[in-house]
Structures are given as structure tokens and as C-alpha cells.
Amino acid sequence: MPAQIPETNMSLRPIKRLIKAKPTLEGAGVHLRRAFGFGNTSDFDPFLLLDDFRNDIPNDYLAGFPWHPHRGIETITYVLAGTVQHGDSMGNQGSIAAGDIQWMTAGRGIIHQEMPKGDPLGRMHGFQLWANLPSSLKMTAPRYQEVKMAEIPEVTDDDGTMARIVCGKFWGKKGPVDGIAADPIYIDVTVPPGKRKKLPVETGRHAFAYVFAGSGKFCNASGPLAVPTEGIGWSDTAPPKEADNRSLVLFDAGDEVEVQAGEDGIRFLLVSGKPLQEPVAWYGPIVMNTQEQLQQAFLELQKGTFLKSQ
């Protein structure tokens, strides 16, 4: 028998669910696709929502997201094409463009607006991820940060697989977005055509992949098994799932994921975070732990006391 290799001690994460992003209307009439959000999001804890706002029709997005409140969450916006102009109640103003990131901690309360504008071809592409804040930080001071494309480290492996590291540590590099309570690892991964790749994901985290270009198969195994050809079954597992554009793959427990890129390669967000395991009381843009806290927030909005000076 051949010698054992260290990888045999690794545990592939099986696939828990494969989800197609659903068309949704948000803001003042922005057409987007929601991969997950609202309803029961415990499988994604500490994440609450992922919106894919890629659109090539300006009339479908230019109305944007006018002034609205947030409390109890953090948002990470990642732009691939076009720009998003931002303004908030703290006096911050800015614009993020292709490859840039906007990170906002709503904390105890912020009112802001996000107005998308397409590139010269009319494209407005990007994603917004919501991360929950633990109860101890729900009423923390709001913060805002812009990160430009040049600040985001890129690592290319020997086989051509490339990773842009938005948050967290991966392949020896650290992303520029820091201080997020959910401690996310957020990677933009591109695997070349026909390549098979294993990617580490720490145990104890919930993890998902969101495919937004190309297609491929994510290995669905409970042990260190190679990707089989279509139609070959495994004991106690199913064949790998085919995932294409706008597909979300939710993984079960383990410490790595394996993907086989299709003929056009595959590009996806790989996101993981440590679950908070706290109750969630959520309505619209406000996420708290109890219904009483939620009611209090909306009462403060009505009374004009939502924004706190300290």
C-alpha cells in the first residue's frame, strides 16, 4: 500500500444544502438576487443575509437604497463593477468601485444611504453580506471603513487557483477588513478550468460558497475521498453536487472543502464564521435579541431618539 499522506487526516465538509438565489426587490426598487436572508438563518449563523446585486439594466438599480436605519448588525459590501456612493449619519461620505469593499458596523444605530451607479457598460455588480453582532456589542458605537482594491491581498497557488482575501487569514495572508465581531473569513476564489482544489475551512465555523461565475462540482463527502465520476455512489454519501452561477452551497461540519472546476473554471465567494448561538429578533434593517429590544428600536425611530451621541 502507498504511504499515508497528511491529507488523510483532513475531513471534507459534506454539502448540507444547494440553494439558488431568488429574485428580490429591495430599497427604492432595486432588482437583486437573495442567496439567503430573513426566515430561519441559524444554519448560516453568524451571517444573516447575502444579496447578489449584479445587474446590467440601469433602470433596475439606479433608484438605489435611500436613507434608512440599521441597528445590531455589520454589513460588508464588495463591488465587482460600477460604483456605490455612501453617506451616513456620522458624516461619512465615499464611493467604492470595482474591487473595493465597504464595511459598516451599525452597532447602536446608524442611518445611511447606498446609491449604485453603473460602469460605462451599464453594469452594477457586487454583493452585500450581513453579519450579526453578539448581544454584548449590539449597542456598540457605529463605525465605517472603505477598503480599496489595491489593499486586498491576492494569492495565486501553483495550479493557478487565485484567492482575494477580503477578511480573515487564508494561505498565509490576512485581509484588510478587521475588527468584525463575527470573525469572518471571506475569500473570493477562482479555480482554473478542469482543476480540482481543496480549500481549508476551520472546524467550528459555519461555511458556505456562493458561485457567481463558471460552474463546477463541490465534493460531497464525509471523509477524505476523491471526487468520483458522475453516477458512482459512495456509502453513506451522495455524488458531488453541480453548482452553477448564482448557486449557494451550504456546507456541513469538517475542515476543508473540495471543488472540481468546470470547463470555464469557477469563481465563488467562500465565507465562514463562528456561530453566535444567540436568539435573533429581526425586522427589516434592525436585528436584536428580543422582541422588546426590536420594539424599542422602532419606537426610538418614531420619537427621533434612534441615533445616540454616546
N, C-alpha and C positions, 0 to 999 in steps of 0.2 A: 504493500500500500504506500502511496505517496505520503511524504511528511505532512503533518498538520501545519496549516498556516494560521497566523494570529487571527485572521478574519473569522475563523470558525467560531470564535467566542462572541462574535457580534450577533445581535438579534435584529432581523429585519422587521420593520413595522408593517403588520398587515393593514389592508385597506378596510376602514370601517364603513365609509360611505363614498359614493361618487355622485356629485351634485352638479347640475347645470345651472349657471347663473340665470336669474329670472329678470325679465324686463320690468322696470320700476320707474315711476315718475316722482321726482323729488324737487325741493326748493321751489322756485317760481315756474317750474315746468321743464326741468332738465330730464331728458331721457337717458337712463343708465341701466346697468345690469347689476343686480344684487346677488352676490355669491352666498352670503348668509347674513342674518341680522333680524332682530325682533323675534318674538316667539321664544322658544327654548334654545338658548345658545350655550348650555352647560358643556356640551362636547367640545366647544371652542374656547372655553374659559382659559385665560383672562380676556379673550377677544370677544367683541360684541357684534361686529359688523364689518363686512368687506364689500365696498362698492367699486365696480368697474365702470368708469365714466368715459370709456373710449367711444368717440362719436365723430363722424365725418360730415355731419349736416349741421351747420351753424345755428339754424333756427331751432334745433333740438337741444341746444345747450346755452345759448347766449343770455337767456333770462337769468341764469346763474342761481346763486344762493344768497339772496339779500339778507340784511341784518336779522340775526336770530341768536337765541341764547344757548349756552351749554353749561352743564354742571356735572361733576362727578366722573369725567372721562378724560382720556387723552386721544388726540387724533394724529395720524401720520398720513400725509398726502404725498404721493410720489407721482411726478409728472413725466410722461414719455414724449408728448408732443403738445405744442401750444403753450399757453401760459395761464396761470391762475393768479389774479390780483386779490390781495388780502388786506383787510382793515379790521381793527378791533377796538374794544372799549378801553384798552390800555394805551391807545395812541399808536400802536404798531401799524405800519403800512409797508407793503412789499409786494413783490411779484416773483413767482417761481416759474421757471421754464423747463424745457426738456432736460431730464436727468436730475433735476433738483428735488429737494424734499422740504416740506413744511411740517414742523412738529408743534402741536399746541396742547398744552395742559390746561384744560378748562378749570380744574380744581373747584373752588367755591363759587365760581361764576364768571362767565365772560360773555359778551355779546359781540359777534363778529359777522363779517360777510366774506364770501368767496365768489369771485366773478371770473368765469372762464373765458378765454379768448383763443380762437384757433390759430394755427400757423398759416403761412401763405397758401397752403393747400386746403385749408378749412378744417384741419384735423385737431381735435382736442382729446388727447389720450392720457389716462392716468388712473390711479387707484386711491381710495381713501380707506384706511383701516382704523377702527375704533378699538382702543384698549381700555378696559375698566380700571378704575382706581380702587385700591383697597379702602375699607371703611376709615382707616386711620388717616388717609390722605384725601378723602372726598372734599374736604374744605380747605385744602392747601391753597397757597397763592397761585393764581394763574400765571403761566409762562408761555413764551412763544419763541421759536427759533427757525431760521431759514438755513438750509444747508445747500450749497451749490454743487453742481455735478463734479467739479474738479476735486472736491473734498471727499468724495465717496471712493474708497479703495476698490480696485478691481484686481482679481487674482485669476490667472489662467493656468490650468493644470496641464500636464504633459500631453494629454489626449485632446486638448483644445477646449475642454469644458471651462466656461468662464463664470465667475461669481462676482456680482457687485454687492458689497456688504453695506447695507443701509444701517442696520442696528445689530449690536452684539458682536461676538467673536466667532470667526469662522476661518478655517485654513490658515491660522496664524495671524490674521488681520482683524482689526477692530473697526466697526462702523462709526461714523461721526455723531450719530444721534445718540445721546446719552441721558441718563437720569430718568428713564421711563420706568414707572413702578412695576409694570408687568414684566420687566426684564426680557423684552422680546429679542429673538434672533430673526432678522428679516433680511432675506437674501434674494437677489434677482439672478436666477441661474439660467445659463444657456448651454445645452448639450448638443454637440455637433451631430449631423445625420448619421444614423446607424450605430452610434456609440452607446455603450451600457455604462452607467455610472452609479456608484454607491456614495451617498452623502450622509455625514454624521448628523444625528439629531439627539440631543441629550435625553436620557431617560428622565421621567418625572415631569415631562412637558407635554402639553397638548400640541399637536403639529398638523399643518395642512399644507398642500401645494395648490396653487391656482395657475392653471395653464393658460397662457394668453398668446402663444404663437406656436405653430407647428403642432405636432402630436407625438404620442409615444405610449408606452406601457409602463405602469408602475407595478413592480413586483409585489404580489400579494402572498406573503409567506410568513410563517411563524418561526422560521429558523433560517439558518444561512444557506438557502438554496438558490441555485442559479435560475435565471428566467427561463422557463421551458418554452418550447414552441407552442403555438396555439393548439388547443384541443387536448393537450396532455394534462391530466389531472394530478393533483398531489393528495396524499392522505391528509384529511382534516383541513385542507385549504382549497381555494378556488384558483383557476388560472388568473394571470395578471389582467388587470383592467385596462381597457383602451381609454385614454384621456385625450381630448382634443381641446381646441380653443374655447375658452370660457367654461372650462370644467374645473370644479374644485374637488380635490382628493383629500378626504379626511382620514388621517392615519390613526391606528390604534397604538398600543404601547410597544416600545422597542428602542433601539439606539442608532438605527440607520434606516434610510430609505434607498430603494434601488429603482432606477428608471432606465428604460431602453428607448432611445430616441428613434423617431420615425424617419422617413426618407428626406424630410425637410428639416430635421432637427427638432428640438423642442425648447421652449423658453417658458419659465414659470417662476412665480414667487414661492419661496419656501419659508414658511413662517412658523415659529414655535414660541411658546411662553409658559411660564409656571402658573398653574391654576390657582386662583384666589380662594375658591370654595366658600364663597360668601353669598348670602341672599341678594337677589337683584330685583329692584323696583324700578321700572323703566317706562317712561312715556315720552315719545318724540326725542328731543335733543337732551333730555335730562335723565341721568341714571344714578339712583341712590340705592340704599339697602332696605329701606322700609317705605311703605305707602305713606306714612306720616311725613317722612322727610321729603317725599315727592310732592305731596300736597303743600307742604311748607314752601318749597321752591316756587311752585306756580302761584301761591298766594303772594310771595315777595315780588314776583314779576308784575302782578296786578297792582300792588301797592307802590311799585317803583323803588323797592329796597333790595332788589336782587343782587346788585353789584355791591361788593363790600370793599371798604377802603383799607381794611387790615384784617 
